[in-house]
Amino acid sequence: MVRARCLLLAGEADILSDNDEMDQAEFLKAKALADWRRLYDTRLYPDGHPDLANAITDYGWIAGRKNDDVAMAERYAEALAANERLYLGPDYPDGHPDLANAYNNMGYAHAQLRIPIAQGALNGGLEINRIARRRRKILCATRRTHLARRS
């Protein structure tokens, strides 16, 4: 029930942002994020949850649309930390596309604020992005082969 409410709020916020009603969109994204945080409490989910990480990213995106680069950077930093908790570990030796996206968003935020990015972080993000793209190509090729066999 809570998850459905979160998704509904986020969807409504997306419609509002498509219509450039950014203050209302931000309000709904904030409400959805608060609900996601309650749903995925750190006591039960110490590493977080992908839904929560994505909600934080969306909240950062709204700040960027409002040209609030400082808020965008803060939210993207939180989203990056959430994605690192989820995807920097033995279960994901090659990283994850959401982690690559989080590095990309953080790089964008730093560029907007004219903050130099540490070369190590940039290289790590680029490598994860390369691996994610390579895996996506393999997955797409596998799906095409599977579909061709079914035809």
N, C-alpha and C positions, 0 to 999 in steps of 0.2 A: 504494500500500500504506500509506504513512504517512498520507495523507489519510483513508483508510478507518478507520484506527486512531483518528485524531483525532475523527472523526464518531461512532465507536462509544463512545469514552470520554465525549464530550459528551452523547450520548444516555443513557448509563447514569447520568451525573451528573444529568440532568434528571429521570429516574425517581426517583432518591434524593431530590432536592429536593422533588418532588411528595409524597414520603412523610415530609417534614420531617427527613430524615437529612442535615443541612446540613454537618456536618464531613466526612463521606465524599464528599458531592457536591463540596465545595470541593476536596478532595484530587484527585478525578478531573478537575475543571475545570483545576486547576493542571497536572496531567500533560498534559492535552490542549493547554493553552496552550504549554507547553514544546515539545511536538512541532510545533505550528503555527509557533512561532518558528524551529525548526530547518528546517522545510519551506520557509518563506518568509524565508530569510536575507536580511538587508538588503544584502548584497553582490550578490545576484541580483535582489532586489526592493527597490530603494532607496525607493520610495514605499509599500512595504507591499503588502498584499493584503486584499481584503474578508473572506476567511475568518479572517485573523488579527485584523482589527479587530473582527469579530463575537465571536471567542473572548475578547478582552479585555473587551468589553461584558458577555458572559455571566459572566465571572469577577467583574466589578463587581456584577452583579445578585446573585450568591451572597453576596457580602459584605453587601449590603443586606438580604438575607433573614436574615442572621445578626446584624443590627443593629449591624454594624461600619461606621458611617457614614464614618469616616476612610478605611478601606481602600476602601470603595465610591467615595468621592470621588477617591481617587488612581487607581483603576482606570478610572473614567469619564473622568478627565482624560487618561489615556493613550489611551483609546479615541477620545476627541474629537480628539486630536492625530493619531492614525492615520487617522481619517476625513477630517480636513482635508487631510492629505497626499494622500489618494486623490481627494477630490472638490472641492477648492477650486482650480480651474484652468480653463484654456480648454476642456477636454473636457467640463466640466460647468458651463456658464455660469449655469444655474438651480439649481445645487446638486444634492443627491441625497437621497432619503428616509433613507438611513443616516446622513447628516450631520445632517439635521434631528433624527433620533432621538438622536444623540449630544449635540446641544445640549440637547435636552429632558432627557436623563439627567443632564447636568452641572447643569442648573438644579434638578433634583430633589435632587441631592446637596448643592448649595449651600443649598437650603431646609432640608434635614435638619440641616445644620451651622450654620444661621443666618448664612451668609456672604452679604453683599450682592453682587448680580450687577451687573457693569458694564452700564450702559444700552446701550452700543453692541453688546456681545456678545448681549444679550437681543434687541435689535431685529434683528440679523443672523440669529439663530436663528429668530425668528418669521417673518422674510421667507422663509427657506429652507423652513420648514415650510409656509407658505402656497403657495409654488410647487410643492412636492412634492405637496400635496393636490390642487392644480389639475391637475397632470399625471396623477395617479392617476385623477381623475374623467374626464379625456379618454381615458385608456387603457381604463377600464371601459366608457365609451360606445362606443368604437371596437370593443371586443370584442363588446358586445351587438349592434351593427350587423352585424358580420361573422357572428356566429352566426345572426342573423335571416335573412341572405341565404342561408345554407347550408341553412336549414330548408325 
